[in-house]
Each structure stands twice: as structure tokens, then as C-alpha cells.
Amino acid sequence: GKDGIEKYYEQYLRGRYGERRDLVNAAGRIIRKMGERKPRPGYNLYLTLDLDLQKRCEKILKDYVDSLSIVSKEKLAGCIILMNNKNGEILAMASYPGFDPNIFSGGISEKDYKALIERTDYPLLHRCIAGAYPAASTFKLITASAALEEGLCTRYSPFYCSGKYKVGNQYFNCFVKTGH
């Protein structure tokens, strides 16, 4: 494996080739067996991904990011991770934009690989495991919960985003620069 879970567990998944060493004469006939090592299969790895849930997350993410890209006029990206909070099982892990990993199974042409790595939306970057993001969006849950609990807003309160927010002399930009 070159990336992700396959790379992490490669040493366990790979197994070991077998080998046999023989002493042969000039005609190629075996004179004596010198040694043998049996092949050993790699270990199995069972994931907790739910295929139907994975496909739904990929579609939802693609549709959502594409719709935001139309509004913002920028190429956007995103990821979704669904985890069972009781035991840590990963149920779905979607990254967009992405690519079909099956293109590598039969060998990819140099032209197709070059086109893939030169894309400005970085489809080879699996944003769930390789992306680095500020915690702002996850912190919105805490801020919204506190505002609701303190009665500063209701679940129906509207909020306007101008695309930036000023704190002191510093402006902080929204991911949709035009606002929403």
C-alpha cells in the first residue's frame, strides 16, 4: 500500500514469499535440495466501513461542495468522517474531490497520472487523513450550544455572513469570501 490504512499495515498485509534452494548440475538437474522456506500469507484486515453509508456520504459531499463552488466561484473541497462514538469504528470516510483508485490497479498511463497530479484541486490528497484544518467549524457547535443555552438566540435565529468579520483591527475571512 502506498497510502492510508494499507500503508500503515503493509508489513502485516504483505506476507512472505516462499523459496526453495537447490544445487543443480550443468544440465539443470537437481543434485541436492539445499533448503526451503514455505510462503506465509499476510494477515487479513477487516474494516468497519459501511459501503452504503460511504456511497451516500460521497454523493452528499460532492453535491454540497459543487453547490458551494457555484455560489463562491471558487473550487472548494471537503471531507466527511462518520464514526461510532461508542467504540471508535469508522463507518464512512469521504474526501472530495477524489479519484477512482481502480485506475491504478491495471497500471496508469503516464499521461493520465500527470493529468491527475497537475490538477489544482488535488484529488490525490485524502482530506480526512492528510488534510490539516483549523478547528473553527467544529468550534461552531460549542459556540452555538452556548448561545442557545444562554438564551442569546433560538434555533430559528437568522445569522448573516458578509464574508468577513472584524475583531479589533483584524479581519477574518469566511471560506465563502462573498458571504452567505
C-alpha positions in Angstrom: 0.0 0.0 0.0 1.2 3.5 -0.9 -1.1 5.4 1.4 -3.7 5.3 4.2 -4.6 2.1 6.0 -2.8 -0.1 3.5 0.5 1.8 4.0 0.1 1.7 7.8 -0.5 -2.1 7.9 1.7 -3.0 4.9 4.1 -5.1 7.0 1.2 -7.3 8.2 -0.7 -7.5 5.0 2.1 -8.4 2.7 3.0 -11.8 4.0 6.2 -13.5 2.9 7.3 -15.2 -0.4 8.4 -18.8 -0.2 11.7 -20.0 -1.6 13.5 -23.2 -2.4 17.2 -23.6 -2.9 18.6 -26.5 -4.9 22.0 -27.4 -6.1 21.8 -28.2 -9.8 24.3 -29.6 -12.3 25.2 -28.1 -15.7 22.2 -29.8 -17.3 19.9 -28.2 -14.7 19.1 -31.4 -12.9 18.6 -31.2 -9.1 21.5 -32.8 -7.3 20.6 -31.9 -3.8 18.0 -29.8 -2.0 19.7 -27.0 -0.1 16.7 -25.6 1.8 13.1 -24.5 1.6 11.1 -21.8 3.2 7.3 -22.0 3.0 5.4 -18.9 1.9 3.3 -17.2 4.5 0.2 -15.3 3.6 -0.4 -11.9 5.0 -2.9 -11.2 7.7 -6.5 -10.2 6.9 -7.7 -6.7 7.8 -11.4 -6.1 8.4 -12.6 -2.5 8.2 -15.7 -1.1 9.8 -16.8 1.0 6.7 -20.4 0.6 5.7 -20.5 0.6 1.9 -24.0 2.1 1.6 -23.2 4.8 4.1 -19.8 5.5 2.3 -21.5 5.9 -1.0 -24.2 8.2 0.4 -21.5 10.4 2.1 -19.5 10.7 -1.1 -22.6 11.8 -3.0 -23.8 14.2 -0.4 -20.3 15.7 -0.1 -19.9 16.0 -3.9 -23.3 17.7 -4.3 -22.7 20.0 -1.4 -19.2 21.1 -2.4 -20.2 21.6 -6.0 -23.2 23.7 -5.0 -21.0 25.9 -2.8 -18.4 26.2 -5.6 -21.1 27.7 -7.8 -22.0 30.3 -5.2 -18.4 31.2 -4.3 -17.0 30.9 -7.8 -14.0 29.0 -6.2 -13.1 25.4 -6.4 -13.9 24.1 -2.9 -13.1 20.7 -1.3 -14.2 18.9 1.8 -14.3 15.7 3.8 -16.8 13.7 5.9 -15.9 11.2 8.6 -18.7 9.3 10.4 -17.5 7.5 13.5 -19.4 5.3 16.0 -18.8 7.4 19.2 -19.3 4.3 21.4 -16.3 2.2 20.0 -14.4 4.5 17.6 -15.3 2.4 14.5 -15.1 4.5 11.3 -18.3 4.0 9.4 -17.6 6.3 6.4 -14.7 8.5 5.3 -15.3 10.6 2.2 -12.9 13.1 0.6 -13.8 15.4 -2.3 -12.6 15.9 -4.9 -11.2 12.5 -5.2 -10.4 9.9 -7.9 -11.2 6.3 -8.7 -8.4 4.2 -7.1 -9.1 1.4 -9.6 -7.3 3.4 -12.3 -4.0 2.3 -10.6 -4.9 -1.5 -10.4 -4.1 -2.2 -14.0 -1.4 0.4 -14.3 -2.0 4.0 -15.1 -0.6 5.7 -18.2 2.0 8.5 -17.7 -0.4 11.0 -19.4 -3.3 10.1 -17.1 -1.1 10.2 -14.0 0.4 13.6 -15.0 -3.1 15.0 -15.5 -4.1 13.7 -12.1 -1.2 15.2 -10.2 -1.3 18.5 -12.0 -5.0 19.2 -11.1 -5.3 22.3 -8.9 -8.0 20.7 -6.7 -5.6 18.0 -5.5 -7.7 14.9 -5.9 -4.9 12.6 -4.6 -5.0 14.3 -1.2 -7.3 12.4 1.0 -8.5 15.2 3.2 -9.8 13.0 6.0 -6.3 11.7 6.8 -3.9 14.0 5.2 -5.6 17.4 5.4 -4.8 19.9 8.1 -7.6 22.2 9.1 -8.2 24.8 11.8 -10.9 23.8 14.4 -13.2 26.7 13.6 -16.0 24.7 12.1 -16.0 22.2 14.9 -16.0 25.0 17.4 -19.2 26.5 15.9 -21.1 23.7 17.7 -19.7 24.8 21.1 -20.5 28.5 20.3 -24.0 27.8 19.1 -24.7 25.5 22.0 -23.6 28.2 24.5 -25.7 30.9 22.7 -28.8 28.6 22.8 -28.2 27.7 26.5 -27.8 31.4 27.5 -30.9 32.4 25.5 -29.0 34.7 23.2 -30.7 33.1 20.2 -33.2 30.5 19.3 -32.9 27.6 16.9 -34.7 29.8 14.3 -32.5 32.9 14.7 -31.0 34.1 11.4 -27.3 35.0 11.0 -25.9 36.9 8.2 -22.3 36.3 6.9 -20.8 39.2 4.9 -17.7 37.1 4.1 -15.5 38.7 6.8 -15.6 39.6 10.5 -13.7 42.3 12.2 -12.1 41.8 15.6 -10.1 44.9 16.6 -8.1 45.9 13.6 -8.0 42.4 12.2 -10.4 40.9 9.6 -11.2 37.2 9.5 -12.4 35.9 6.2 -15.1 33.3 5.7 -14.4 30.4 3.3 -17.1 32.0 1.1 -15.5 35.4 0.5 -18.7 36.9 -0.8 -20.6 35.9 2.3 -23.7 33.7 2.6 
